[in-house]
Amino acid sequence: GAELLVKGNYQATGSGFQADFRLFDVQQGRLLLGKQYSGGPGDHKKMVHRFADEILFLLTGEYGFFQTRIAFVSTTSGKKEIYLADFDGSNFNRLTHHNSISLSPRWSPKGQEIAYTSYKDGNPSLYLLRLPGGQSLRISNRPGLNISPAWFPGGESLAVALSQPGGNSEIYQISRDGNILQRLTHGAAIDVSPAWSPDGKQMAFVSNRSGNPQIYIMQMATKEARRVTFQGNYNVNPVWSPKGDRIAYASMVGNRFDIYALAVKNGEAQRLTFGGNNESPDFSPDGRMIIFSSTRHGKSALYVMNLSGANQRRITFLNGEQFSPSWGPKKAEN
């Protein structure tokens, strides 16, 4: 039978309402947690999400992802623009109105900015979108590519892929105002899609230096890189888990992509998805869930699953296609 039971009720209070939630231990018949929230019309889901986080904190000592948001690309308007939604795909709104191609949104560690690439001025340039206002600031407009941003832990710098016209892309570390701090990769290969480990001591990235796109890990102290994917001829989109023990990525299986999780310690890879094209994974901030895009039901939409690949479900049902999700950080205070 059930071990825990949640009860709730609400009542109108002038222009808003008040909600009361209780968590009970069914077997012992006692109250474990009680919270009261006040808000305006439309705040009911925020209250439920907040109480869900309180329950998880009570049971595990850590807040979950119930008050987090996701950024993603959608073609709902007919163009590729950046959108924002709650963790479950609800309460979505459009952030950019460039009437162009905007790609690769990535949350800053503190959740106050989103880095992304846009072609709105012709060249693929790097921008920072500040929240909650939504102002965009261009920070890198170098000739060639300015793509695949990845925030360094702490948020004071980013890794990006830059290229000179006609040249291959290399990975650089730049300051938040766009100044180059250091070049991280060198050679004739194409190096893209950087992803920092949580402690900033390692960086995963994609390179074709072995012939096909594969995932490598660079030790930042020595700048030495080692290949970590050997299954499949096309492996891309690496992202580190919050605990640093796994890297999720997309691997081409036959003529389709699927999401895999690589154990950093021993290099073992586990396939998590089946059916359709499954790409662009990202971890929830507590590491319990993975968000990704999939075409399993036709057009690309966003899905979530447990870390093991279980309980896969669709969370976006907008017009057009949704892809390239980025899961925002936990709410700082509850």
Phi, psi and chi 1 to 4 in degrees:
 res  aa     phi    psi   chi1   chi2   chi3   chi4
   1 GLY       -  177.7      -      -      -      -
   2 ALA   -69.0  142.6      -      -      -      -
   3 GLU   -99.2  -32.0  -63.6 -179.0    1.5      -
   4 LEU  -126.3  150.3  -58.5  173.3      -      -
   5 LEU  -138.1  132.0  173.4   66.9      -      -
   6 VAL  -108.1  130.5  175.0      -      -      -
   7 LYS  -122.6  147.8  -71.1 -174.3  175.8 -178.1
   8 GLY  -149.9  154.2      -      -      -      -
   9 ASN  -151.7  162.6   62.3   72.8      -      -
  10 TYR  -143.6  160.2   70.3   93.1      -      -
  11 GLN  -147.1  147.2   60.0 -178.8   -1.8      -
  12 ALA   -69.2  141.4      -      -      -      -
  13 THR  -136.0   80.3   57.5      -      -      -
  14 GLY    70.6 -116.2      -      -      -      -
  15 SER   -86.9   -5.5   60.3      -      -      -
  16 GLY  -131.1 -150.0      -      -      -      -
  17 PHE  -154.7  163.4   69.9   97.3      -      -
  18 GLN  -120.0  133.0  177.4  178.6  -67.7      -
  19 ALA  -118.3  138.6      -      -      -      -
  20 ASP  -120.1  130.7  -66.6  -82.8      -      -
  21 PHE  -125.0  142.6  -63.9   99.6      -      -
  22 ARG  -134.3  140.1  -58.9  -73.1 -175.1  -91.8
  23 LEU  -115.0  125.8  174.4   67.8      -      -
  24 PHE  -117.6  145.6  -66.0   91.5      -      -
  25 ASP   -85.4  109.5 -176.2  -40.6      -      -
  26 VAL   -65.5  -43.3  175.4      -      -      -
  27 GLN   -68.5  -36.7  -64.1 -179.3   -6.8      -
  28 GLN   -96.4   -7.9  -63.1 -174.2   18.5      -
  29 GLY    63.6   40.8      -      -      -      -
  30 ARG  -133.8  155.6   64.0 -172.4 -179.4   94.1
  31 LEU   -77.3  128.7  175.8   69.0      -      -
  32 LEU   -99.9  -33.7  -64.2  178.2      -      -
  33 LEU  -156.8  137.0  179.7   66.0      -      -
  34 GLY  -138.4  132.4      -      -      -      -
  35 LYS  -138.9  148.1  -68.6  -71.0 -179.5  177.6
  36 GLN  -126.8  130.9 -175.1  178.3   89.2      -
  37 TYR  -127.3  148.3  -52.6  111.7      -      -
  38 SER  -123.0  145.5  -62.6      -      -      -
  39 GLY  -168.6 -178.0      -      -      -      -
  40 GLY  -101.0 -178.3      -      -      -      -
  41 PRO   -56.6  134.8  -23.2   33.3      -      -
  42 GLY    90.6   -3.7      -      -      -      -
  43 ASP   -92.2    1.1  -72.6  -20.5      -      -
  44 HIS   -61.9  -38.8   61.0  -76.4      -      -
  45 LYS   -69.4  -36.7 -176.3  165.5  -74.6 -169.5
  46 LYS   -60.6  -38.2  -68.8 -178.7 -179.5  179.0
  47 MET   -67.0  -41.8  -63.4  177.8 -176.0      -
  48 VAL   -63.1  -44.2  173.0      -      -      -
  49 HIS   -61.6  -40.2  -69.8  169.6      -      -
  50 ARG   -66.1  -41.3 -175.3  171.5 -178.8 -178.8
  51 PHE   -67.4  -35.8 -169.3   63.8      -      -
  52 ALA   -60.5  -40.2      -      -      -      -
  53 ASP   -64.8  -38.1 -105.5  -13.4      -      -
  54 GLU   -64.2  -38.2  -65.1  -73.0   -0.7      -
  55 ILE   -63.8  -46.7  -67.9  174.6      -      -
  56 LEU   -63.0  -38.5 -163.7   61.1      -      -
  57 PHE   -64.9  -39.6 -178.2   77.8      -      -
  58 LEU   -62.9  -39.6  176.7   70.3      -      -
  59 LEU   -84.5  -30.8  -61.4  177.2      -      -
  60 THR  -120.7  -15.5   68.6      -      -      -
  61 GLY    83.5    3.8      -      -      -      -
  62 GLU  -131.9  140.5  -64.9 -178.3    2.0      -
  63 TYR   -75.0  149.9  -73.3  107.5      -      -
  64 GLY   -96.7 -147.3      -      -      -      -
  65 PHE  -110.1   11.1   49.7   76.7      -      -
  66 PHE   -68.9  -18.7  -62.1  103.3      -      -
  67 GLN  -109.2   16.0  -63.2 -176.1   82.7      -
  68 THR   -90.6  169.3   60.2      -      -      -
  69 ARG  -129.1  162.4  -65.2  178.6  -67.1  174.0
  70 ILE  -122.8  142.1   54.7  173.4      -      -
  71 ALA  -107.8  146.6      -      -      -      -
  72 PHE  -160.9  168.6   57.0   95.3      -      -
  73 VAL   -98.1  135.8  177.3      -      -      -
  74 SER  -137.1  147.7  179.8      -      -      -
  75 THR  -101.9   23.5   61.6      -      -      -
  76 THR   -55.2  -37.6  -57.9      -      -      -
  77 SER   -83.2   -5.1   67.9      -      -      -
  78 GLY    99.2  -13.4      -      -      -      -
  79 LYS  -123.3  161.7  -58.7  -69.7 -175.5  179.1
  80 LYS   -83.4  104.8  -65.5  177.5 -180.0  177.6
  81 GLU  -122.5  161.9  -57.7  -80.4    6.3      -
  82 ILE   -88.5  132.5  -51.4  -61.2      -      -
  83 TYR  -122.8  163.8  -77.2   69.6      -      -
  84 LEU  -131.3  142.6 -169.7   65.6      -      -
  85 ALA  -151.5  163.9      -      -      -      -
  86 ASP   -67.2  168.2  -71.2  -14.1      -      -
  87 PHE   -58.5  -25.1   78.7   96.8      -      -
  88 ASP   -97.6   10.4   58.1   -0.6      -      -
  89 GLY    89.1   -5.3      -      -      -      -
  90 SER   -86.4  172.1   65.0      -      -      -
  91 ASN    55.2   45.5 -166.3   29.8      -      -
  92 PHE   -84.0  150.1   63.2   87.9      -      -
  93 ASN  -152.0  153.6   63.6  -72.3      -      -
  94 ARG   -84.9  132.5  179.7  176.2  166.8 -178.0
  95 LEU   -98.2  -42.1  -69.2 -179.1      -      -
  96 THR  -106.5  149.5   61.7      -      -      -
  97 HIS  -133.7   51.4  -64.9   79.0      -      -
  98 HIS   -83.6  -15.0  -62.0  -32.8      -      -
  99 ASN    54.2   41.9 -164.1   32.2      -      -
 100 SER  -149.3 -153.6 -179.2      -      -      -
 101 ILE  -106.0  118.7  -60.8  172.5      -      -
 102 SER  -120.9  135.5  -63.7      -      -      -
 103 LEU  -138.4  163.7  -58.2  168.8      -      -
 104 SER    53.0   54.3  -55.1      -      -      -
 105 PRO   -67.0  138.5   27.3  -35.1      -      -
 106 ARG  -140.1  122.6  -68.6  -64.5  178.5  -94.7
 107 TRP   -67.2  141.8  -76.0   94.0      -      -
 108 SER   -73.4  157.0   66.7      -      -      -
 109 PRO   -58.0  -30.2  -28.2   36.8      -      -
 110 LYS   -93.1   -2.9  -64.4 -179.3 -179.7  179.1
 111 GLY    76.3   17.2      -      -      -      -
 112 GLN  -100.3  -10.2  -61.6  172.4  -22.3      -
 113 GLU  -145.0  155.9  -65.4  166.3  -55.3      -
 114 ILE  -127.2  121.9  -65.2  173.7      -      -
 115 ALA   -87.6  143.3      -      -      -      -
 116 TYR  -160.9  166.1   67.5  100.6      -      -
 117 THR  -106.9  137.8  -67.5      -      -      -
 118 SER  -138.4  147.4  179.2      -      -      -
 119 TYR   -97.6   16.2  -73.1   72.0      -      -
 120 LYS   -63.4  -25.0   75.3 -176.9 -172.2   73.1
 121 ASP  -104.6   16.0  -64.4  -36.6      -      -
 122 GLY   102.6  -60.1      -      -      -      -
 123 ASN   -83.1  144.1 -168.4   61.2      -      -
 124 PRO   -68.7  101.2   23.0  -32.1      -      -
 125 SER  -111.9  161.2  -59.1      -      -      -
 126 LEU  -100.4  134.8 -171.1   66.1      -      -
 127 TYR  -128.8  155.7  -64.5   79.8      -      -
 128 LEU  -114.7  126.2  -66.6 -173.4      -      -
 129 LEU  -104.5  120.6 -171.7  149.5      -      -
 130 ARG   -94.5  137.6  -67.0  176.2  176.6  170.2
 131 LEU  -114.1  147.4  -61.2  172.4      -      -
 132 PRO   -88.9   -4.7   31.7  -35.1      -      -
 133 GLY   -67.0  -35.2      -      -      -      -
 134 GLY    89.7   13.3      -      -      -      -
 135 GLN   -73.3  138.2  -58.6   90.2  -11.6      -
 136 SER  -105.6  133.9  -71.9      -      -      -
 137 LEU  -123.1  123.8  173.1   67.3      -      -
 138 ARG   -78.7  127.5 -170.4  174.5   69.1 -169.2
 139 ILE  -116.8  -15.1   63.7  168.8      -      -
 140 SER  -149.2  116.7 -177.2      -      -      -
 141 ASN  -129.5   38.9 -173.5   35.6      -      -
 142 ARG   -69.0  149.5  -66.0  174.0  173.2   85.8
 143 PRO   -55.4  139.2  -24.5   34.5      -      -
 144 GLY    92.3 -151.4      -      -      -      -
 145 LEU   -84.2  142.1  -60.0  175.2      -      -
 146 ASN  -134.0   86.8  -58.4 -101.7      -      -
 147 ILE  -136.0  174.4   60.7  171.7      -      -
 148 SER    47.2   63.1   58.3      -      -      -
 149 PRO   -70.2  148.2   28.7  -36.3      -      -
 150 ALA  -144.3  119.8      -      -      -      -
 151 TRP   -71.8  134.3  -68.9   89.9      -      -
 152 PHE   -71.9  143.0 -172.3   78.1      -      -
 153 PRO   -51.3  130.4  -26.7   34.9      -      -
 154 GLY   102.4  -29.4      -      -      -      -
 155 GLY    87.2   11.5      -      -      -      -
 156 GLU   -88.8   -9.3  -65.9  -53.8  -47.4      -
 157 SER  -153.3  171.4   64.9      -      -      -
 158 LEU  -138.1  153.5  -55.2   94.2      -      -
 159 ALA   -98.6  136.6      -      -      -      -
 160 VAL  -141.9  160.2  -62.0      -      -      -
 161 ALA  -100.2  122.9      -      -      -      -
 162 LEU  -122.3  150.4  -54.8  175.6      -      -
 163 SER  -142.0  149.7   70.3      -      -      -
 164 GLN   -87.7  151.5  -61.2  -61.6  -38.7      -
 165 PRO   -52.8  124.9  -26.7   35.1      -      -
 166 GLY    81.3   -3.2      -      -      -      -
 167 GLY  -104.5  175.0      -      -      -      -
 168 ASN   -82.8  158.4   61.0  -63.0      -      -
 169 SER   -84.5  139.9   61.7      -      -      -
 170 GLU  -126.4  160.8  -59.7  -76.2   -1.8      -
 171 ILE  -100.0  130.7  -62.8  173.2      -      -
 172 TYR  -123.9  155.9  -67.4   76.9      -      -
 173 GLN  -103.8  125.2 -173.3  174.0    7.4      -
 174 ILE  -122.7  156.2   66.1  171.7      -      -
 175 SER   -74.4  169.4   66.0      -      -      -
 176 ARG   -69.0  -13.4   54.2 -175.5  -59.8  109.8
 177 ASP  -100.6    7.7   56.8    5.0      -      -
 178 GLY    98.9   -2.4      -      -      -      -
 179 ASN   -74.2  137.8  -65.9  -38.5      -      -
 180 ILE   -72.9  124.9  -68.2  178.7      -      -
 181 LEU   -93.3  -42.2  -59.1  177.3      -      -
 182 GLN  -166.1  152.6   61.0  175.4  -29.8      -
 183 ARG   -91.0  132.5 -179.9  173.8  172.8  175.3
 184 LEU  -102.7  -29.9  -61.1  176.5      -      -
 185 THR  -121.5  151.5   61.7      -      -      -
 186 HIS  -141.7  143.4  -59.1  -95.8      -      -
 187 GLY   136.5 -175.3      -      -      -      -
 188 ALA   -87.4   -6.8      -      -      -      -
 189 ALA   -79.1  165.0      -      -      -      -
 190 ILE   -91.0  118.7  -63.7  173.9      -      -
 191 ASP  -118.8  123.1  -61.3  -38.2      -      -
 192 VAL  -144.7 -179.2  -65.9      -      -      -
 193 SER    54.5   57.7  -58.8      -      -      -
 194 PRO   -69.6  152.8   27.8  -35.7      -      -
 195 ALA  -151.1  118.3      -      -      -      -
 196 TRP   -79.4  145.8  -63.2  101.6      -      -
 197 SER   -70.5  158.5   63.2      -      -      -
 198 PRO   -57.5  -30.3  -26.6   35.9      -      -
 199 ASP   -92.2   -1.6   60.1    7.5      -      -
 200 GLY    74.3    6.5      -      -      -      -
 201 LYS   -87.5  -13.8  -65.8 -179.4  179.5 -180.0
 202 GLN  -136.3  156.8  -59.5  177.2   88.5      -
 203 MET  -138.4  122.5 -176.9 -172.7   72.5      -
 204 ALA   -86.5  149.7      -      -      -      -
 205 PHE  -160.2  168.7   64.0   99.3      -      -
 206 VAL  -105.9  134.2  175.2      -      -      -
 207 SER  -143.8  147.2  178.2      -      -      -
 208 ASN  -103.2   24.3   69.6  -12.6      -      -
 209 ARG   -63.1  -19.5   59.4 -172.7   62.0 -176.1
 210 SER   -97.6    3.9   62.3      -      -      -
 211 GLY   118.9  -45.8      -      -      -      -
 212 ASN  -122.9  159.8  -64.1  -48.3      -      -
 213 PRO   -61.2  121.1  -23.3   34.7      -      -
 214 GLN  -135.5  164.6  -62.2  -69.4  -15.4      -
 215 ILE   -98.7  134.0  -64.2  170.9      -      -
 216 TYR  -123.1  157.1  -68.9   75.1      -      -
 217 ILE  -121.6  126.3  -67.9  179.3      -      -
 218 MET  -102.3  133.4  175.1 -178.9  -70.5      -
 219 GLN   -83.3  119.0  -60.0  -65.3  -33.7      -
 220 MET   -68.1  -27.1  -62.4  -50.3  -60.9      -
 221 ALA   -68.8  -34.2      -      -      -      -
 222 THR  -112.8  -14.3   63.0      -      -      -
 223 LYS    65.0   16.1  -58.4  -61.0 -173.5  -64.3
 224 GLU   -83.1  137.5  -66.6 -178.7   -1.7      -
 225 ALA  -119.1  142.3      -      -      -      -
 226 ARG  -129.4  143.4   62.0 -176.3  175.7   92.0
 227 ARG   -76.1  136.7  179.4  176.3  167.2  179.6
 228 VAL  -120.9  -11.2  -65.8      -      -      -
 229 THR  -110.5  129.5   53.4      -      -      -
 230 PHE  -130.6   -7.5  -64.4   91.6      -      -
 231 GLN   -98.1  120.6  178.6 -179.9  -11.0      -
 232 GLY    94.0  152.1      -      -      -      -
 233 ASN   -98.7    0.2  -65.7  -38.4      -      -
 234 TYR  -151.0   99.1 -155.7  102.7      -      -
 235 ASN  -124.0  125.2  -64.4  -59.6      -      -
 236 VAL  -143.0 -179.6  -66.7      -      -      -
 237 ASN    59.1   46.3  -54.8  146.9      -      -
 238 PRO   -70.4  146.8   29.3  -36.3      -      -
 239 VAL  -150.3  135.5   59.5      -      -      -
 240 TRP   -82.8  145.9  -72.9   82.4      -      -
 241 SER   -73.9  154.2   67.3      -      -      -
 242 PRO   -57.1  -29.3  -27.4   36.7      -      -
 243 LYS   -86.6   -8.7  -66.3 -178.1  178.8  179.7
 244 GLY    79.6    7.5      -      -      -      -
 245 ASP   -95.4  -10.2   58.5  -19.8      -      -
 246 ARG  -138.0  154.5  -61.3  177.1 -174.0 -133.1
 247 ILE  -126.2  121.6  -66.9  175.3      -      -
 248 ALA   -91.6  146.5      -      -      -      -
 249 TYR  -158.9  170.3   62.6   97.2      -      -
 250 ALA  -106.6  133.1      -      -      -      -
 251 SER  -126.5  136.6  178.8      -      -      -
 252 MET   -79.1  121.9 -177.7  173.8  -75.7      -
 253 VAL  -116.8  109.7 -179.3      -      -      -
 254 GLY    69.6 -118.9      -      -      -      -
 255 ASN  -115.3   20.6   61.2  -11.3      -      -
 256 ARG  -130.7  156.7  -63.9  179.7 -177.1  -87.2
 257 PHE   -96.1  143.9  -77.7   99.9      -      -
 258 ASP  -134.3  157.8  -86.3  -59.9      -      -
 259 ILE   -88.5  132.9  -54.1  -60.7      -      -
 260 TYR  -122.8  156.4  -77.5   71.1      -      -
 261 ALA  -121.7  124.8      -      -      -      -
 262 LEU  -103.1  127.4  176.1   83.5      -      -
 263 ALA   -77.9  115.8      -      -      -      -
 264 VAL   -62.8  -34.1  175.5      -      -      -
 265 LYS   -66.8  -43.8 -173.6  175.4 -178.4  178.4
 266 ASN  -119.9   -2.2   59.2   22.6      -      -
 267 GLY    78.4    6.5      -      -      -      -
 268 GLU   -73.9  135.1  -66.8 -176.8    0.0      -
 269 ALA  -113.4  135.5      -      -      -      -
 270 GLN  -116.6  127.4  176.6 -172.5    4.6      -
 271 ARG   -77.8  131.0 -175.5  175.5  177.9  179.5
 272 LEU  -110.9  -23.0  -57.4  179.4      -      -
 273 THR  -125.4  156.8   61.2      -      -      -
 274 PHE  -147.2  131.2  -60.9   84.3      -      -
 275 GLY    97.2  126.8      -      -      -      -
 276 GLY    76.0 -176.1      -      -      -      -
 277 ASN   -94.2  124.9  -85.3  -54.1      -      -
 278 ASN  -121.5  118.6  -57.3  -81.8      -      -
 279 GLU  -141.2  174.5  -57.9  177.8   77.5      -
 280 SER    51.5   60.2  -57.2      -      -      -
 281 PRO   -73.8  155.0   31.1  -36.9      -      -
 282 ASP  -152.1  145.1 -164.4   16.5      -      -
 283 PHE   -85.9  147.9  -72.9   92.2      -      -
 284 SER   -66.5  156.6   63.0      -      -      -
 285 PRO   -64.1  -19.4   19.7  -31.5      -      -
 286 ASP   -94.7   -2.1   63.2   -2.6      -      -
 287 GLY    79.2    3.6      -      -      -      -
 288 ARG   -84.9  -20.5  -67.9 -173.1  173.1   95.6
 289 MET  -131.6  160.0  -56.4  -75.4  -72.5      -
 290 ILE  -128.6  131.1  -64.5  174.5      -      -
 291 ILE  -102.8  148.3 -169.6  171.0      -      -
 292 PHE  -161.1  167.9   60.5  100.9      -      -
 293 SER  -102.5  149.2   64.6      -      -      -
 294 SER  -149.7  148.1  179.0      -      -      -
 295 THR  -107.7   19.8   61.4      -      -      -
 296 ARG   -60.4  -24.0   62.9 -173.4   61.0 -178.1
 297 HIS  -115.1   24.9  -66.9  126.5      -      -
 298 GLY   117.7 -113.7      -      -      -      -
 299 LYS   -69.1  155.4  -67.5 -177.3  178.1 -179.9
 300 SER   -64.8  132.6  179.9      -      -      -
 301 ALA  -140.6  171.5      -      -      -      -
 302 LEU   -96.3  140.4  -59.0 -173.2      -      -
 303 TYR  -132.1  159.3  -68.3   72.1      -      -
 304 VAL  -127.7  157.1  -66.7      -      -      -
 305 MET  -152.4  162.6   60.8 -178.4  167.1      -
 306 ASN   -69.2  166.1  -67.4   -6.6      -      -
 307 LEU   -58.8  -28.7 -169.2   59.3      -      -
 308 SER   -83.4   -8.0   64.8      -      -      -
 309 GLY    97.9   -4.1      -      -      -      -
 310 ALA   -78.6  162.8      -      -      -      -
 311 ASN    56.6   50.8  -59.7  -42.1      -      -
 312 GLN   -77.9  129.7  -61.4 -173.6   19.8      -
 313 ARG  -148.0  149.0   63.3 -175.9 -178.8   87.8
 314 ARG   -80.7  140.0 -178.1  175.3  175.8  177.1
 315 ILE  -122.4  -12.0   63.6  168.9      -      -
 316 THR  -117.0  137.9   58.4      -      -      -
 317 PHE  -135.0   35.3  -62.9   87.7      -      -
 318 LEU   -80.5  164.4  -55.5  174.2      -      -
 319 ASN   -65.8  155.1  -68.5  -28.6      -      -
 320 GLY    76.9 -157.2      -      -      -      -
 321 GLU  -118.4  149.4  -63.5 -172.1  -75.1      -
 322 GLN  -125.1  136.0  -66.0   81.9   52.9      -
 323 PHE  -159.9  179.2   51.9   92.9      -      -
 324 SER    53.1   56.8 -167.8      -      -      -
 325 PRO   -76.9  150.5   31.0  -36.0      -      -
 326 SER  -133.2  123.1  176.0      -      -      -
 327 TRP   -89.6  122.6 -154.0  -40.5      -      -
 328 GLY   -71.4  166.1      -      -      -      -
 329 PRO   -73.1  167.9   28.3  -35.9      -      -
 330 LYS   -63.4  153.6  -67.5 -178.9 -175.6  178.7
 331 LYS   -66.3  133.5 -171.6  175.9  177.2   63.3
 332 ALA   -66.5  -40.1      -      -      -      -
 333 GLU  -132.4  147.6  -63.3  179.3   -0.2      -
 334 ASN  -123.1      -  -73.0  -92.9      -      -
